Amino acid sequence: MKLALVTDAWLPQVNGVVTTLLELQEGLWSAGHEVLVIEPSSFRRFACPGYREIELAWRPARQVEQLLDGADPDAVHIATEGPLGTAARRHCLRRGLAFTTAFHTRFPDILAKALHIPERWGYAWFKRFHAPSAGVMVPTAGMLGILRGHGFANLRAWSHGVDLSLFEPLHGVDLGLPRPIFLYVGRVSYEKNLEAFLRLDLPGSKLVYGVGPLLEKLRGRYPHVHWRGVVPRTELVRVYSGADVFVFPSHSETFGLVMLEAMACGTPVAAFPVPGPLDVVGDSDGGVLHDDLRQAALQALDIPRERARARALHFDWRPVCEQFVDFLVPARSTRTDAVTKAPPNLHKLGT
């Protein structure tokens, strides 16, 4: 099978969406599929307002059209709703091509927090974007419920995974900080609710890895926190393994891949009982979910590390990639047929 994967999120960006798509690409390659990734690096770019470290494609419509027409893919998957995703969507609609999409990021929630745009306006726009999709892939049951509540259709439950061969426990790691070490890894941005963690009265040390638009503000406000920026994923294995608890304060996640990475390294998670943590941690022994984040963090100290690792073992990438392929639709089928009929198995469409 030849797949055109269209995404506004790609390297050198560092976030869960990029990680997920890189892992998906690798899994599809390993299964013998051909993947054409249409991503921002081949286009003129501009800095994303409010997130200047993220560069988006500038007026990419004609180039996207040429790439898709030249590739003539068996299937088209639009992973994001940015300029590239919008251009690919428009092209597919003009050509009568069927395509699938994904809901990776709760942008309506981000816009509400950052720009005070009512959430219902954001969800209405995204509902319109995804309406022609033959299948909107959504990573958690909690997010499925939210989107159904906003009237989204053609939803497909598509979980995510973690690289269990990379993220595994390292023993005897010393991060050089007073213990216990409470860790956060992720974007330092509006939607992550990071101050809910930074304000907590906890023993030991608070350690933050990540960058984002709020970094300088929060670093000045919380000088006692250890701020470490961004490190390679291979180094994150050591960081996760050396921490005692991974604290995840977000209320607006579609999934929360960093929780899985931490648990795969044996580090239990403390989080709020909201979509994302409810799906990744749930009622397992891999972490503690509580409306009192401090209580969750302190209780998580008592969770044996092997239990956190055991929870992560349920999220292997191979079945995730197989499920993704099963949800794809032939680009040359009519969009009506692609929506109304069960998605065919594209393992049979080429190599």
C-alpha positions as a printed NumPy array, in Angstrom:
array([[  0.   ,   0.   ,   0.   ],
       [  1.132,   3.547,  -0.736],
       [ -0.062,   6.   ,   1.903],
       [  0.057,   9.788,   1.741],
       [  0.374,  11.032,   5.326],
       [ -0.248,  14.782,   5.582],
       [  0.82 ,  16.512,   8.791],
       [  1.614,  20.01 ,  10.015],
       [  3.37 ,  18.436,  13.033],
       [  6.795,  16.981,  12.224],
       [ 10.457,  17.262,  13.122],
       [ 12.083,  19.408,  14.454],
       [  8.939,  19.986,  16.535],
       [  8.971,  18.093,  19.832],
       [  5.544,  16.932,  20.976],
       [  3.382,  13.861,  21.357],
       [  1.815,  14.171,  17.913],
       [  5.207,  14.135,  16.187],
       [  6.337,  11.166,  18.27 ],
       [  3.142,   9.273,  17.473],
       [  3.45 ,   9.886,  13.736],
       [  7.131,   8.929,  13.652],
       [  6.345,   5.671,  15.424],
       [  3.447,   5.075,  13.018],
       [  5.671,   5.715,  10.006],
       [  8.264,   3.257,  11.294],
       [  5.589,   0.641,  11.975],
       [  4.101,   1.004,   8.502],
       [  7.531,   0.76 ,   6.88 ],
       [  8.254,  -2.394,   8.884],
       [  5.004,  -3.903,   7.609],
       [  6.066,  -3.261,   4.007],
       [  3.982,  -0.177,   3.248],
       [  5.21 ,   2.898,   1.383],
       [  4.634,   6.187,   3.21 ],
       [  4.843,   9.623,   1.588],
       [  4.968,  12.188,   4.389],
       [  3.869,  15.685,   3.372],
       [  5.211,  17.915,   6.162],
       [  6.337,  21.544,   6.597],
       [ 10.068,  21.276,   5.859],
       [  9.551,  21.267,   2.075],
       [  7.517,  24.475,   2.095],
       [  7.954,  28.166,   2.8  ],
       [  7.13 ,  28.538,   6.472],
       [  5.972,  31.033,   9.089],
       [  6.022,  30.961,  12.876],
       [  2.806,  29.761,  14.48 ],
       [  1.201,  32.633,  16.444],
       [  1.679,  32.048,  20.162],
       [  4.05 ,  29.106,  19.519],
       [  6.916,  30.679,  17.614],
       [  9.08 ,  27.566,  17.854],
       [  6.544,  25.784,  15.611],
       [  6.812,  26.553,  11.902],
       [  3.834,  26.037,   9.589],
       [  3.647,  25.858,   5.805],
       [  2.842,  29.155,   4.061],
       [  0.206,  28.946,   1.283],
       [  0.976,  25.292,   0.458],
       [ -2.086,  24.468,  -1.696],
       [ -0.447,  24.208,  -5.123],
       [  2.526,  22.185,  -3.892],
       [  0.287,  19.831,  -1.918],
       [ -1.823,  19.315,  -5.039],
       [  1.276,  18.463,  -7.084],
       [  2.582,  16.046,  -4.458],
       [ -0.699,  14.174,  -4.105],
       [ -1.367,  14.012,  -7.836],
       [  2.195,  12.85 ,  -8.49 ],
       [  2.11 ,  10.169,  -5.802],
       [ -1.339,   8.799,  -6.726],
       [ -1.574,   7.098,  -3.304],
       [ -3.808,   4.163,  -2.435],
       [ -4.932,   6.017,   0.7  ],
       [ -4.728,   9.528,   2.13 ],
       [ -4.577,  10.274,   5.849],
       [ -4.739,  13.873,   7.083],
       [ -3.26 ,  13.906,  10.564],
       [ -3.626,  17.602,  11.476],
       [ -5.926,  20.531,  10.825],
       [ -3.265,  23.148,   9.975],
       [ -2.338,  24.688,   6.592],
       [ -1.119,  21.388,   5.1  ],
       [ -4.091,  19.432,   6.392],
       [ -6.48 ,  22.077,   5.101],
       [ -4.812,  22.108,   1.675],
       [ -4.929,  18.296,   1.436],
       [ -8.577,  18.23 ,   2.526],
       [ -9.523,  20.798,  -0.116],
       [ -7.618,  18.9  ,  -2.811],
       [ -9.266,  15.575,  -1.939],
       [-12.714,  17.144,  -2.015],
       [-12.029,  18.692,  -5.448],
       [-10.698,  15.401,  -6.833],
       [-13.425,  13.295,  -5.242],
       [-10.859,  11.343,  -3.198],
       [-11.789,   9.611,   0.033],
       [ -9.555,  10.241,   3.032],
       [ -9.298,   9.686,   6.76 ],
       [ -8.359,  12.195,   9.457],
       [ -7.264,  12.158,  13.098],
       [ -8.068,  14.245,  16.159],
       [ -4.703,  14.447,  17.924],
       [ -4.919,  17.757,  19.785],
       [ -7.696,  19.532,  21.667],
       [ -7.157,  22.833,  19.883],
       [-10.574,  24.207,  20.91 ],
       [ -9.468,  23.927,  24.548],
       [ -6.098,  25.521,  23.759],
       [ -7.756,  28.425,  21.942],
       [-10.123,  28.911,  24.854],
       [ -7.239,  29.106,  27.346],
       [ -4.826,  31.129,  25.227],
       [ -7.137,  33.469,  23.325],
       [-10.412,  33.2  ,  25.273],
       [-12.271,  31.901,  22.214],
       [-15.37 ,  29.959,  23.37 ],
       [-14.781,  26.203,  23.17 ],
       [-18.041,  25.643,  21.294],
       [-16.804,  27.873,  18.47 ],
       [-13.594,  25.881,  18.188],
       [-15.379,  22.531,  18.224],
       [-17.854,  23.775,  15.61 ],
       [-14.961,  24.678,  13.277],
       [-13.2  ,  21.353,  13.81 ],
       [-16.462,  19.453,  13.343],
       [-16.759,  21.123,   9.941],
       [-13.132,  20.26 ,   9.089],
       [-13.617,  16.56 ,   9.875],
       [-17.149,  16.196,   8.486],
       [-16.068,  14.859,   5.019],
       [-13.642,  12.336,   6.558],
       [-14.373,   8.665,   5.992],
       [-13.084,   8.005,   9.492],
       [-11.882,  10.318,  12.247],
       [ -9.305,   8.427,  14.322],
       [ -9.495,   9.309,  18.011],
       [ -7.04 ,   7.89 ,  20.584],
       [ -9.192,   7.484,  23.71 ],
       [-12.719,   6.608,  24.793],
       [-12.882,   9.837,  26.768],
       [-12.131,  11.899,  23.679],
       [-14.662,   9.921,  21.662],
       [-17.318,  10.906,  24.167],
       [-16.346,  14.575,  24.009],
       [-16.436,  14.659,  20.206],
       [-19.747,  12.81 ,  20.052],
       [-21.123,  15.384,  22.451],
       [-20.153,  18.075,  19.946],
       [-21.829,  16.231,  17.062],
       [-18.782,  14.702,  15.327],
       [-19.506,  11.672,  13.106],
       [-17.569,   8.738,  11.619],
       [-15.382,   8.382,  14.714],
       [-12.94 ,   5.475,  15.015],
       [-11.311,   4.465,  18.299],
       [ -7.578,   4.263,  17.492],
       [ -5.302,   3.937,  20.485],
       [ -1.617,   4.877,  20.571],
       [  1.422,   2.959,  21.736],
       [  4.898,   3.314,  23.161],
       [  8.268,   2.008,  21.98 ],
       [  8.76 ,  -0.663,  24.633],
       [ 12.209,  -1.565,  23.31 ],
       [ 13.443,   1.992,  23.896],
       [ 11.487,   2.954,  26.991],
       [ 12.381,   0.356,  29.585],
       [ 13.604,   0.672,  33.164],
       [ 17.234,   1.593,  33.845],
       [ 18.345,   0.676,  37.343],
       [ 20.449,   2.802,  39.667],
       [ 19.966,   6.113,  37.827],
       [ 21.003,   9.12 ,  39.913],
       [ 19.71 ,  12.465,  38.641],
       [ 21.706,  14.355,  41.268],
       [ 18.674,  15.873,  43.018],
       [ 17.164,  15.389,  46.492],
       [ 14.587,  12.617,  46.498],
       [ 11.781,  12.   ,  45.96 ],
       [ 11.888,  13.45 ,  42.441],
       [  8.582,  14.529,  40.916],
       [  8.946,  14.845,  37.151],
       [  7.042,  16.556,  34.337],
       [  7.95 ,  16.127,  30.664],
       [  6.069,  18.021,  27.967],
       [  5.268,  21.385,  26.484],
       [  5.395,  24.382,  28.789],
       [  2.243,  25.932,  27.375],
       [ -1.211,  27.164,  28.235],
       [ -3.111,  23.918,  27.841],
       [ -0.837,  21.81 ,  30.053],
       [ -2.036,  23.338,  33.342],
       [  1.553,  23.096,  34.552],
       [  1.142,  25.472,  37.487],
       [ -1.145,  22.941,  39.147],
       [  2.021,  20.87 ,  39.574],
       [  4.458,  23.708,  40.216],
       [  2.36 ,  25.09 ,  43.095],
       [  2.203,  21.791,  44.983],
       [  3.839,  21.506,  48.385],
       [  5.874,  18.338,  47.851],
       [  9.017,  16.926,  49.469],
       [ 12.226,  16.468,  47.498],
       [ 12.557,  17.988,  44.023],
       [ 10.412,  19.093,  41.117],
       [ 11.986,  18.51 ,  37.722],
       [ 10.642,  19.84 ,  34.399],
       [ 11.808,  18.892,  30.891],
       [ 10.292,  20.834,  28.016],
       [  9.953,  24.17 ,  26.257],
       [  7.069,  26.369,  25.212],
       [  5.599,  29.868,  25.285],
       [  5.27 ,  29.97 ,  29.101],
       [  8.79 ,  28.778,  29.897],
       [ 10.388,  32.102,  30.821],
       [  7.369,  33.264,  32.808],
       [  7.107,  30.062,  34.844],
       [ 10.848,  29.687,  35.301],
       [ 10.928,  33.161,  36.855],
       [  7.899,  32.482,  39.022],
       [  9.152,  29.091,  40.297],
       [ 12.953,  29.34 ,  40.665],
       [ 13.082,  26.367,  43.032],
       [ 11.982,  24.059,  40.205],
       [ 14.745,  22.385,  38.184],
       [ 14.207,  23.402,  34.525],
       [ 16.085,  21.281,  31.979],
       [ 14.756,  22.126,  28.5  ],
       [ 14.663,  19.439,  25.804],
       [ 16.825,  16.317,  25.536],
       [ 16.944,  13.458,  22.991],
       [ 14.423,  10.678,  23.483],
       [ 17.204,   8.265,  24.354],
       [ 18.176,  10.54 ,  27.26 ],
       [ 14.555,  10.661,  28.404],
       [ 14.779,   6.971,  29.251],
       [ 17.361,   7.841,  31.902],
       [ 15.29 ,  10.787,  33.139],
       [ 12.109,   8.763,  33.496],
       [ 13.983,   5.928,  35.173],
       [ 15.605,   8.264,  37.689],
       [ 12.359,   9.946,  38.772],
       [ 10.084,   8.658,  41.526],
       [  6.74 ,   9.948,  40.217],
       [  5.647,  11.411,  36.901],
       [  3.152,  14.226,  37.527],
       [  0.772,  15.013,  34.666],
       [ -1.419,  18.039,  35.488],
       [ -3.192,  18.533,  32.158],
       [ -6.977,  18.649,  31.863],
       [ -7.053,  18.855,  28.059],
       [ -5.273,  15.838,  26.572],
       [ -6.422,  13.579,  23.784],
       [ -4.011,  10.886,  25.013],
       [ -0.853,  11.864,  26.917],
       [  1.962,   9.773,  25.44 ],
       [  4.51 ,  10.935,  28.024],
       [  2.551,   9.075,  30.715],
       [  3.083,   5.838,  28.808],
       [  6.786,   6.553,  28.338],
       [  7.186,   7.146,  32.071],
       [  5.322,   3.98 ,  33.036],
       [  7.298,   1.956,  30.494],
       [ 10.417,   3.039,  32.428],
       [  8.809,   1.967,  35.697],
       [  7.764,   5.424,  36.925],
       [  4.2  ,   5.647,  38.304],
       [  1.94 ,   8.506,  37.209],
       [ -0.013,  11.042,  39.266],
       [ -2.757,  12.863,  37.368],
       [ -6.287,  14.185,  37.475],
       [ -9.148,  11.76 ,  36.66 ],
       [ -9.914,  13.292,  33.245],
       [ -9.854,  12.017,  29.623],
       [ -6.308,  11.036,  28.745],
       [ -5.177,   9.847,  32.19 ],
       [ -8.432,   7.903,  32.591],
       [ -7.645,   6.04 ,  29.373],
       [ -3.882,   5.614,  29.784],
       [ -3.699,   4.948,  33.534],
       [ -7.325,   4.156,  34.315],
       [ -7.877,   1.987,  37.362],
       [ -4.589,   0.14 ,  36.865],
       [ -1.77 ,  -0.044,  39.388],
       [  0.376,   2.137,  37.105],
       [ -0.51 ,   5.378,  38.826],
       [ -2.93 ,   7.358,  40.967],
       [ -5.729,   9.568,  39.629],
       [ -7.273,  12.012,  42.073],
       [ -8.871,  15.46 ,  42.072],
       [ -6.234,  16.415,  44.663],
       [ -3.042,  16.272,  42.594],
       [ -0.811,  16.499,  45.677],
       [ -2.496,  13.479,  47.2  ],
       [ -2.119,  11.597,  43.94 ],
       [  1.596,  12.441,  43.768],
       [  2.283,  11.337,  47.343],
       [  0.281,   8.121,  46.986],
       [  2.084,   7.268,  43.752],
       [  5.34 ,   7.059,  45.708],
       [  4.094,   3.761,  47.138],
       [  3.439,   2.09 ,  43.78 ],
       [  6.035,  -0.587,  42.897],
       [  7.819,   0.303,  39.689],
       [  7.114,  -3.087,  38.103],
       [  3.388,  -2.332,  38.247],
       [  3.847,   0.854,  36.25 ],
       [  5.849,  -1.064,  33.64 ],
       [  3.162,  -3.771,  33.501],
       [  0.533,  -1.197,  32.586],
       [  2.643,   0.155,  29.704],
       [  2.994,  -3.346,  28.245],
       [ -0.653,  -3.137,  27.184],
       [  0.251,  -0.409,  24.641],
       [  2.552,  -2.103,  22.14 ],
       [  2.836,  -0.329,  18.765],
       [  2.363,  -3.312,  16.44 ],
       [ -1.405,  -3.779,  16.953],
       [ -1.794,   0.018,  16.903],
       [ -0.297,   0.15 ,  13.388],
       [ -2.435,  -2.779,  12.23 ],
       [ -5.567,  -1.07 ,  13.475],
       [ -4.572,   2.146,  11.702],
       [ -4.264,   0.329,   8.381],
       [ -7.636,  -1.347,   8.884],
       [ -9.279,   2.064,   9.312],
       [ -7.863,   3.526,   6.091],
       [-10.05 ,   3.703,   2.984],
       [ -9.141,   3.485,  -0.709],
       [ -8.649,   7.002,  -2.037],
       [-10.414,   6.168,  -5.289],
       [-13.594,   4.951,  -3.623],
       [-16.391,   7.478,  -3.508],
       [-16.477,   9.427,  -0.279],
       [-20.096,   8.332,   0.277],
       [-19.191,   4.651,   0.021],
       [-16.147,   5.147,   2.23 ],
       [-18.275,   6.696,   4.984],
       [-21.303,   4.397,   4.838],
       [-19.535,   1.065,   4.438],
       [-17.238,  -0.726,   6.89 ],
       [-13.615,   0.309,   6.244],
       [-11.899,  -2.275,   3.994],
       [ -8.597,  -3.869,   4.907],
       [ -5.93 ,  -1.993,   2.967],
       [ -3.31 ,  -4.656,   3.687],
       [ -4.582,  -6.08 ,   0.371],
       [ -3.926,  -2.889,  -1.621],
       [ -0.39 ,  -3.195,  -2.886],
       [  2.748,  -3.575,  -0.803]])
